[in-house]
Amino acid sequence: MMKQTWDYPGNSSPFPRILSLLAPHGAFLALASVSAALFAVLDASVYVLMIPFVETLFSSAGGPGFASETGMDRLLDATVYRWVDLAGDPLEAIGQIIALIILVFLVKNVFHFSRTYLVARVEQEVNRSLRNQIYGHLVGLDLSFFGRTRLGQVVSRLTTEVEQFRRLVTTELFRVLSSGLEFSVAVIAMLLISWQLTAAAFVVVPLAMIFWGPLVGVLRRLDHKVLHLGGEVTAHVQETFAAIRLVKSSSSENRERERFRSLTGEYFQQFMRAEFVRSLAPPLTELLAAAGTVVILWLGARFVVAGEITGPEFVGFLGLSVKLYSPVKNVAKFPAVAQPGLVAAERIFDFLDTPCEICDASGASSIRGFESTITFEDVSFSYRADEVVLRGISLHADRGDVIALVGPSGAGKSTLVDLLGRFFDVDTGRILVDGVDIRGLRIGDLRSLFGIVSQDTVLFHDTVRANIAYGRPEASHADIVAAATAAHAHVQQFMRAEFVRSLAPPLTELLAAAGTVVILWLGARFVVAGEITGPEFVGFLGLSVKLYSPVKNVAKFPAVAQPGLVAAERIFDFLDTPCEICDASGASSIRGFESTITFEDVSFSYRADEVVLRGISLHADRGDVIALVGPSGAGKSTLVDLLGRFFDVDTGRILVDGVDIRGLRIGDLRSLFGIVSQDTVLFHDTVRANIAYGRPEASHADIVAAATAAHAHDFITEMPKGYDTIVGERGVELSGGERQRIAIARALLMNRPILVLDEATSSLDTASERVIQEATSRLMVGRTVFVIAHRLSTILSADKILVMDGGEIIEQGDHGTLMAKAGLYRRLYDLQFNEAAAVGSLWPADET
């Protein structure tokens, strides 16, 4: 299937709109920000408390006394030293300092939890409201938007790209905010120790920002390609599985696997190009931080030797510098890690900014019912500027009139009624309902006047009741409340899970803090006892930080991994689904169809309690034309589905050339069939590719010959690019009859010995139908043909007509034989060919 091109939107910033989405959740963001600020203060306090700890430790070990007049000294004198007496028992002082550290850790992690949980709440609220906003806007757009936009791209932006956006507006943006707060607190504490060292530490900050500037544009372009290809993967999956019957009947499973591998391979390559640039962020930012640390070590050592700061203050400054560089690294990496979210935001806003071309005019009036007339006045219309579909249409219909539109496929019949419902607007002229131009009416009121039964039947994955009531659900208040509650249930369920998940970081942090407290207490005793030196203990503390960092990551893994593990279970559930219709062990090949097809007492049911076919027996020789007729639901399509082994029989057997089809290779069996279904399937690709689907190696001459036989060549050559014209998703650029003729051309090009026509001419006008019948009658020579038809005019010359009702064959024979029997076939025939009966069945007499 052909891919869409993508448009790169340029350099407009999406941040103002991102912030506008966050604005309704300002209260929770404010609380999260307060929690983040208090967390930053308390986190820095832990490093500040290391100064009196190290000072007590070194003094008790017989080291030099420390004295200085920095701002940090004054801060400690006013706080910690009012409670801790450094001149007394050193172990008692160390115990008091450790108690303070424990208290700080406890309170800090309360704010850690609240920050994490509140951010998760905002995250889900933004996620939900954005999806609702996108979906609501898309539902309101006109048909022309969906004609030019692949459904997979719509689904991708509603799912994958909203998820990318969610991570940006909460995880990444709030990480930058938290990093800014931590940075600010660390800077204040560092300034209290030494403004000169703080200035030296700042050298890294502009270097990090300058380094990433040129790469942001590169990442933006690469991430646009990645997300576009992600949408194409989604579109391909959706399109292929929507057409799975065609894929299987064309024996194209391997071909589709290769196409999908090619698409995912291209996605992989683009993703890795973007990731190569993005992966430069951590090591290069780390190198810049290391350079800053080296500068601090060099200058700090000189300041300690010169007596400008104390050794413990320098140790505390080093700890704070680590806290400084951590947020700097987060901010420096932000342009890289945020690009997928920013690109997703641009693509989402591109959808949201798509104008509604068919919408209520300013001051549009209401219409509560249809009173008298519908009038078309000199109406012209074109989908594209160079292709006029309707020109100069004028007509008048009174209330109660039955207006029939006939003509060849592509004449504009469906377009005309689409204009009446304002699915498109006229180019010139006007359409009046009760004397009012429909462009001056509210669209909802106008469309409420229409009941439409389309040639493309649409049913939702819901109950029969819900599908019938669609458009007039008459929902009660209780139903609406129940629906709203159900819609909110997802967010509630997520927040319950997030509450538990948010406990992981602070609890893990507390456990690490407990380990640190033990190390501080024991280490201090060892230093006092002379078992290790003070500098060795400081080095050990630094290593313990490195130890606890991976330990915390491992400890948090069970919580953070749960969404991925659940996703893995659901994926493996799909992968473990057995193939119920597959090649039997030792299945034999079949290279062609030689003589007979036989059904022997075949019964089948989709569900155990609902038999669809019972006791079906039939025999067809090579070259026979077998027609299947009967009311809807009689089992006609199911019968031919069993022949292609799309399902397996419950009892009985089906033989091809005397061999049970369950003993044949499925690919070989299906290669015998060419199928044209009543549900026409076209891919988002060229006319050429759609006709050649199932036989991609066909020459242009063969494709033209098949199209000519299907009476499609003339309208194809009139299209803008002829056989290279893109037909749009589901063939939206074509009329129903044109789509069906391309499907017939596809089946003819396959040139297979068994042909199945399942209502194949249902969308054709009479003239085209006759031409198709003439063409197919020549191609039927030497082939076995199964024709499913409601229009009996298409099967009068069939060798054998099987009349089905209730899953059984109740009559069989040729047309003359069945007419003589005066059974169901005769009644169906009379109903269709007796004009009075047909009119009476469709349009009841006007009782007024």
N, C-alpha and C positions, 0 to 999 in steps of 0.2 A: 504494500500500500504506500502511496506517495506521501511524503512528509510535507508539512507546511513550513514555509519560511518564517523566520522570526524577525521582528523589528526591534532594534536596540534603541531605547528611549532617550538616550543622551545623558545629560548630567544634572537634570532637575532633582532636587533633594526631596525624599519622601518624609523627612523627619517632622516637619510641621503637622502633617496629617497623622503620623504615628502618635505624636503627642496629643492630638485631638481625640484619638481613640482611647488614650489613657485618662483623659480629663474626667469622664464620668466616675472613675474609680479613685478619685483624688483622696478620699478619706482613708481607704485602705493603703494607698501608696504613702500617704503622710505617716500613718502608723508604722508601716514597714521602714520608712526613712528614719523615723525616730529610733526604732529598734536597731537599725544599722548604725546610726550615729553612736548610740550608747554602747553597742558592741565594739565599735572602733575605739572608743575611749577606754573601755575596760581591757580590750586586747592589748593596747599600748601600755596600759598600767602594769600588766604582767612583766613587761620588759623594764619598765621604770623600777619596779620592786626588786629587780635583779641587782640594782646599784647598791642598796643597803645590804643585800644579801652577800654580794662579793666583798664589799668593804668589811663587813663583820668577819667573813671567812678569812680574808687575807690578814687582818689584824690579829685574829686568834691564832693564826699559824706563825706568828712572829714576823710578819711582813712589815713593811713600812706603814706608818700612819698616813692618812690621806686628808688633805685639806684644800679647799678651793672656795671661791666665791662666785660660782656660776648661778644662773637662774634656777637650775635644777636643784642645787643645794638649798636654795631658799624655799623651793616648793616642798622638798622632802622635810625640811625643818618644820614647816607649817603643817605637815600632815603625818607622815609615817613616824618621824622621830619624836612626836609628842606621845606616841604609844610604845615605841620600841626604844629601849635604852641600849645603845651600842657600847656604852662604857661598862656595862655590867657583865653578867655571865654570857659568853658568846653563844653557847648552845641554846640558852633561853631566848636570846635575841633572834637567833636563827629560827627557832620554833615559832616565835611570834610572826616573823616575816612569812614563814611558810603558811601559817594560818590565814594571813591576809591574802596570800596568793590563792589558797583554796577558795576563800570567799569570793574573790574576784572571778575565778573560773566558774563558780556556780552561777553567779548573777549574769556573767557574760553569756553563758550558754542558754539561759532563759531567753535572752534577747536574740540569740542565734536561732532558736526554735521559732520564735514569733516572727522574725524576719523571713525565714524560709517559708513558713506556712502562709503568711499574708501575701507574699509574692506569688505563691502557687494559686491562691484564690484569684488574684488579679489576672494571672495568666489564663485561667480557665474562663473567667468572665469575658476577657477580651477575645479569646478564641471563639466562644459561643456567639457573642454579639457580632463579630466580624463575619462568621459563617452565615448567620441569619441575614446580615446586611447584604452580603454577596448574593445569596440565594434569592432573597426578596427582589434585588435589582435585576437579576438574570431572568426571573419569571416574568417580570414586567417588560423585558425587551421584546422587540418585534421579531417576526420570523426571519427577516433578512439577516439578522445577527447569527442565528443558528444555522442558516444556510452557508455562511462563510467561515464558521468556527467549528472545529472538530470537537465532538463531545468529550473525547479524552482530555483535551486541554481544559475544558470546563471542569471536569472531575478533578484533574490534577490541581487546579488552583483552589478548589474547594477543600481539598484534603492535604496533599503533600505540601503545597506552598503556604497554606494557612498555618501548618505545623512549623515550617521554617520561620514564618513571620512571628508566630507565638514565641519561639525561642529568642528571637531578636528583641521583641518589645519587653520581655520580662527577664529572662535569664541573662542575656548579654547586656542590655541597657542597665538593668539593676546591678549587675556585677560592676559596671563602670561607675555607677553612683556609689556603691559600697566601697569600691576601690578609691574613689575620690575622697570619701570621708576618712577612710583609714590612712590615706596619704596625708590629709590635712592634719589629723591628730599626730601622726608620726613626725611631721615637719615641726609642729609646735614643740613637741617634746625634745626634738633634736636641737632646735634653736635655743632652748633653755640650757642645753649642755654647751654648745659651741656653734656660733653663727658661721665661723669660718669653715668648719667641717661640713656643715649643712650646705653651704654654697658649693663646696667641692662635690658633694653628693649629687647636686642638681645638674652637674655637667651632663649626666647620662640622659636626663629627661628630654631636652631638645634633640639630642642625637637620635633617640629612639623614634621620635615623631617625624623627624626629617627623613629617616631611613624608609619609613613606610609610605610616605606620600606618593612617590611615583608608582608603587605597586598596586595601589588601591584601584586605579582605573583598569589595570590589566585584569585584576581579580573580578571586577565588576563585569567586564565583557565575557570572561570565561564562565562565570556563574550564570549569566544569562543563557549561554549555550547549554549548560548543564541542565538548568531547569526546563528549558524548552524541550530538550531531548527526553527529559523525564516525562513531560506531558505527552510526547510522541509514543513513548513506551506504553503509557496508560491507554492512549487512543488505540494503539495496535492491539492490545489485549482485549479491549472492549469490542472493537470491530471484529476481531477474529472469532471470539466466542459468541458474538451475536450471529455470526454466519457459520457456526460450527457444523450445521447439517451440510452446507455446501462444501466446506473444507473436507469433511469425511467422505461425502459422495464423490468428490473429485480426487480422492486418495492423495490429498495435498498436506497431510499431517507433517511429513518430513520437511517439505518445502517451507511450511509455516514455522517449524522449529528453527530452520536455518535463517529465515528472515528475522525472527525474533532474536536469535543469537547475534545476528549482524547489528541489529538496532541496539541491543544491550552492550555489544562490544564498542560501538561508537560512543554510547553514553559513558562507558568505562574509560575510554581514552580521553574524552573531554573532562571527565571528573578528575582524572589523575593529573592532567595538565594544570587544572585549577589547584589541586591539592599540592602539587610540587611547589607552586608559589606560596601557598598558605603555610606549608610545612617549614618554610624558611623562618617563620615568626619566632617559634620557641628558642631555637639555638642562637639566632642572631641577637634576640633581645636578651637572652641569658649572657651572651658574651659582653654586651654593653653593660649589663648589671655587674658582671665580674670586673670589668674595667673600672667602674665606679667604686667597687669594694677595694680594689688595689689602691686607688687614690686615697680612700679613707684610711686604710691601714698605714700607708706611708705618712700622711699628714698627722694622723692621730697619734702615732708613735712619737713623732717629733713634739707634739703638744704635751703629751704625758711627760716626756723627758724634760721639757722646759717648764713643767709645773703649771701649765695653763689649764689643764683639766686633770682629774684624778684617774687612776687606772680603772676603778669600778665604773666611773662615768663613761670611760671609753668603751668598756665592755657593754654597758647599757646602750651606748650610742650604736655599737655594731649590731646589737639585736634590733634596735629601732630601724637601722638602715635596711635590714632584711625586710622589715615590715614596709618600709618605703618602696623598695624595689619590687616587691610583690604586686602592689597596685599599679605601679608604673608599667610593669610587664603586661598586666591585664589591659590597661588603657592602650599600650603600644600595639598589642595584638588585636585590639578591637576592630580596626579597619579590615583585618584579614578574616577573622571569625564571623564578623557581622555581615559580610558580603552576601552569602546565600539568603539571609533574612531580608536584606535591603533590596536585593533583586526580586525576591518573592513579593515584597511590598509594592515595588513598581509594577509588577505584573498583575497583582490583585487590584491596585488602584487603576490600572489600565482598563480592567473589566468594569470597575465601579464608575469610571468616567465615560464609559460608552454611552452615548446619548440614546434615549428612547425616541426613535424616529416616528413611531406611531403612538401618540399619546393624546390625552385630553387637551383640547385647545383652551386658551384662557376664556373663561365664561361659558364653557360648554354646558349645554342644557340637558336635562333629564328626559328620558322617554320611558314610560311605564308599560307601554303595550303597543301593538301594531294595529292601526285602525283601518287603513284604506289602500294605499298604493306604494309600490316600489318603482322607481324610475331611474334608468341610466340615460344620461344626456351626453352624447358624443364623447364617450370615454375612450381614452387611449392609455396604454400602460406598457412599460418594458422593465425587465429585471436588470438589463444592462443597456447602456446608452446606444449601443450599436445593434440591438436586437429587439425590435418591436414585437410584443406578444399579442396585444389587442390594439385595434385602431378603429376609431369612430363608432364605438358600440352605443346604440340607442335602443332601449326596450322599455316596455311598460307592463307592470303586472298588478292586477287588483287583488285584494284580499280574497282568498279562496281559489285563486287560479293555480293550476298545475303547469309549471313551465319546464319543458324538457330541453336539455342542451345536448345536441348530437354533433358528430363531426369526427374527422380523423384525429388520431392521437397527436397531441401537441398543438391542437387548434386553439387552445386557450380556455377550454370549458371550466376546468378546476380553478384557473386563475380568476375567471370572472366571478365565481362565487366567493373566492378568497377576498376579492375587492369589496364585496358586499358586506362582509364581516370586518372590514378594515384591518385585515392581516397585512395588507399592503395599501398604500395610498395611490390614487390615480395620478398619472402624469398630467393629463388634460381632461377637461370635462368634469362632470360631477355625478354623484349618486344620491338620490333623494329617497328618504323613507317618510311617508306621510307629508311630503312636500318640504322636508327639512334636509339640507345637505348633511350627510352622515359625519363629515368632519367637524360639524358643530354640535355633535351629540357626545355624551359621555360614553367611552368605549365599553365600560362594563354594562351599562344599560342597553347599548346597541346589541352586544353579543348575547345578552340574556334573552333576546328575542328568537335566537336560532337554536335548533337542534340539528346536529351534524352527524351523519354516518359516513365516514370516509372509506375510500378503497383500501387504505392502510389501517387495519383494525388495531386499536390500542387498548390493552388491558393492563391493569396494575397488579403487582404481587400482593393481592388482598382477596377478601372473600367475594363471592358472587354478589352478595347483597351490597357490599361497598362499591363494587364496580358499576352495578346498575344505578346506584344512588349518586354516583359521581356527578357533580354539577348541581345536585339538589339534595344535599345530605340532610337538610332540616335538623341540624344538630341542636340538642337541648343544651341549656346552660351547664347541666351536670356533665354532658359529654365534652364540652369545651374545657371545663375545669379539669376533667380527667386527662384530656390531651395535653393541657399545659403542664399538669403535674408530671406526666410521663416524659415530656420534653425536658423538664427540669431535673428529672431523676438522674440523668447522666452526669450532670455537674455535681449533684449531691453525692453520688457514688464515687466520683473522682476525688472529691474533697475528703471523704472518709479515708480513702486510700492514701491521699496526700498527707493527712494528719499523721497517720502512722509512719509514712515515709519521712516526714519532716522531723521525727524524733531521732532518726539515725545520726545526723551530723552532731547535734549537741551531746547526745549520750556517748557517742564515740569520742568526742572531744573531752568529756568528763573523765572517761576511762584513761585517756592519754594524760590528762592532768593529774589523775591519781598516781600514775606511774612516775610522772615528773616530780611530784611531791615526795614520793619514796626516795627517788634519786637525790633530791636536794637534801633530805634529812640524813640519809646514810652517807652521802658524799661529804656533807659538812662534818660529820663525826670522823670520817676517815682523814679529812684534811687536818682537823684539830689533833687527831692522834698521830699525825705525821706519816700515815700509810701512803697517801698520795699528796702531790703538791697542789697548790691552788691553781696554777696554770693548767696542770693536767686535768683538774676537775672542770675547769671552764671548757677545755677541749672536749671532755666527755659529754658535757651538757649539749654542746653543739652537735655532736654525733647522735645523741639521743633524740634531738629534734628530727634529724634525718631518719632515724629508726622509726619514730612514731608516725611520720608522714605516710610511708607505704602501709604501715599497720592500720592506720585509720582508713586508707583507701580499701584495703581488704575487708575490714570490719563493716564498712558501709555497703560493700558489694551486694549482699543478699537483699538489701532494701532497694537500691537503685537499679538492680538487675531484674526486678520482678516484671516490669512491663515488657522487657525484651524476652524473658523466659515464657511469659504467657503468649506473646506473639509467636515464639518458636513452637509452642505446643499447637497453636492454631494452624501454622504453616505445615508442621509435620502431620497434622490430622488430614490436610489435603493430600500431602505426598503419600500418606499411607492408605488413601482410599483405593481399594482394589479396582482393577479394570474388569468389569463384569462381562463385557463383550470383547474377547481377545482371541488370538489364535490358539487353537487347541494344540496340545503336544502332538507333534508329528503331522500337523496340518499340511495338506497337499496343495500344490500350485494348480492354477487354472489359467490358461493363456487366451482363451476365447470361448465363445458360446457356440455350441454346435447344433443342438437339436431341441431340447424340451425344458420347460419349467413346470414343476408339479408341487402343489400344496396337498398334503395328505392329512386330513382331519385336524387342522391346525386350530388351536385355541390360544387366546392371549388376554392378559389383563395388566393394566398399569398398576392397579392396587388389588390386593387379595379379594376384596369384597365387591369388585366392579369388573365384570367380564366384558371385554370390548369386542373380541371375536370368539366365535364358538363353532367348532366343527366345519371349518372352511376347507373345501376340497376343490381344486381346479387344475386344469391342464392347459398349457399353452405351447404350441410348436413355434419353432423359429419362423419369423415372418408374420405371426399372428398379430392382429391389433385387438387388444382386450380392453374393453371400456368398463369402468366401474361407475355405477350411478346409484343414486339413492339419497334419502334425506341427510341433512347435516348430522354428524355424530354416528353415522351407520358403521364406520370403521374403514372407509375406503383408503384414506391416507395411511392409516395404521397398517393395512395389508401390504402396501408397497414398501413401507418402512421395514417390515419384517423380511421382505425379500432382499433388502440391502444389508441386513443384520445390524440395523441401528438398535434393534431390540431382539431378544431371543424369544422363541415361542415357549409357551408354558407346556403344551402337549402337542403331539403330532410332529411333523417334520416338513421341511421345504427342500426340494431337490432341484439342482441345476445339472442338466445332463446326467441324471441318475445318481448324483452325489449329494448327500446331505450337506447343506451350506455351512453347518457348524464344523465340518471337517475340512473346509477350504480356508486358505489364507485370506484374511479380511481385505487386505489391500488388493489382492488379485480379484476377489469377488466384486468389490466396488468399482474396480477399473472397467467392469463390463457395462456400467450404467452411466447414462447421461440423464440428469434430472432437472426439470424446470418446475419449481414449486409455485404455489399460489402466493407465497410470501417472497417477493423478489428481493434478492440480495445483491447489492453492488457495493464495491469498496471505494474508498476515497482515493481514486487513481484515475488514469486515463481510460477513455473508451476502449482503446486497443488492449490495455492490460486486463480490463474486465472481461472482454470477449475471450482473451487468450488464457484466462484463469483455468487451470486444469490441463492446459497444453501450452506452456509458456514458450516453447520452441517454435511455435507456428509462424509461418512466413506471413508477410503483409498480404500477399495474394490470397492465402487461405483465410485470413481474418476477414478480408473484404468479401470473399465468396460466401462465408457464413453469414455475414451481416446482410448481404444482398438476399440470400435465401430467407432470412428472417424479416425481410422488408424493413431493414433498419439503415441501409447504406445511404439512402437519400437524405434522411434527417441528420445523419452523422456528418455528411459532407457539408451541410448547411451550418454546422456549429462553428464557432470562431476558429478553433484549431483542428477541426475535423476529428480524426481518430486520436489525436493527442490532446483533446479537450478533457479537463478534469471534471468528472461527473459530480463531485462533492460527496460528503458523507451520506451514505445510504442512497446515493443517486439523487440528491435533493435538487440538482440542476435540471433534471429531466421530468417529463410527465410520467404518469403511471404506465401508460401504454408504451412509451419509449423505453422505460426501464425493463418492461417485460420482454420487449423485442430483443434487447441486448442480452437478456438472460437466455432467450431461445437461441440466439446466435452462438452463445457460449456452449450450449448443449450440442448444437449442430457441429461446431468446430471440434468437439471432443471425438465425434465420429465413433461412438460406442455401439455395440450390437444390441443393447437393450435400452430403450428410451422410456422415461417416465414423465408424463405431462400431467402435473397436478394443477388443474384449473389454469393451464398455461396461457390460454387466450382470454382470460376473464377481463382484462383491462384493455382489450383491443376493440377498435371500431369494426363495423361489419366488413368494410372493404379490406382492411388489413387482415382480418380474420380469414377471409377467403384466400387472400394471397398466401398467408402462412399455411393454410391447409393444403393448398396446391404444392407449396415448396416441401412441406413435411411428407406429403403423400409420395413424392419421388424418393425422399430420403428414407422412408419406411421400408422400402423394398429390401427384403433379406434381413430385416430387423424385427425383433419382438417389441411391441409398443404397448405400454399400459397407460390408458388415458382416464384420468379422473375428471368428471365433468358434471356440472349442474345444468349447463346449457346443452340440451340434447341435440341441437343442430350440429354440434361438432363431432358427434360419434355415430351418425346414422349409417355410415359405411363400415363400421367396425365388424371384424369377423365374429366376435363374441361379445355380448353385452351381459355383464353380471349385475343384477339388481340386488342391492344390499339394504337391509333394514334390521336394526337391533343387533348388529354384529353377525348376521347370518346372510348367506346368499339365498334369497327366496325365489329368484327367477334367473334363468340364463338362456341365451339364444341370440340370434341376430335380430335386427330391427323388425323385420316382417313377422318372425315367430312370436316375439314379445307383444307386438300390436294385436296379434290374433288371440293371444291369451286373455287380453282385457284385464290384466292385473295392475300392480303398482306402476309398472313402466308405462302402461297405456294411460293411467291417470296423470302421471307426471307429464307425459307428452301432450295430452289434451290441455292441461293447465297452461303449458308454455305456448302452444301453437294456436290455441283458441283465443283470439284477441279479446273477445268480450270477457272471458273468464279471467284473463290476465289483468285487464283494466279493473274489473270488479275486485280482484284480490289486492290490488295496490292502492286504489283510491275509492273509498266508500262514497256512496251517493250523498250529495249535499241535502241534508234533511231540512234545510231552511227553504 
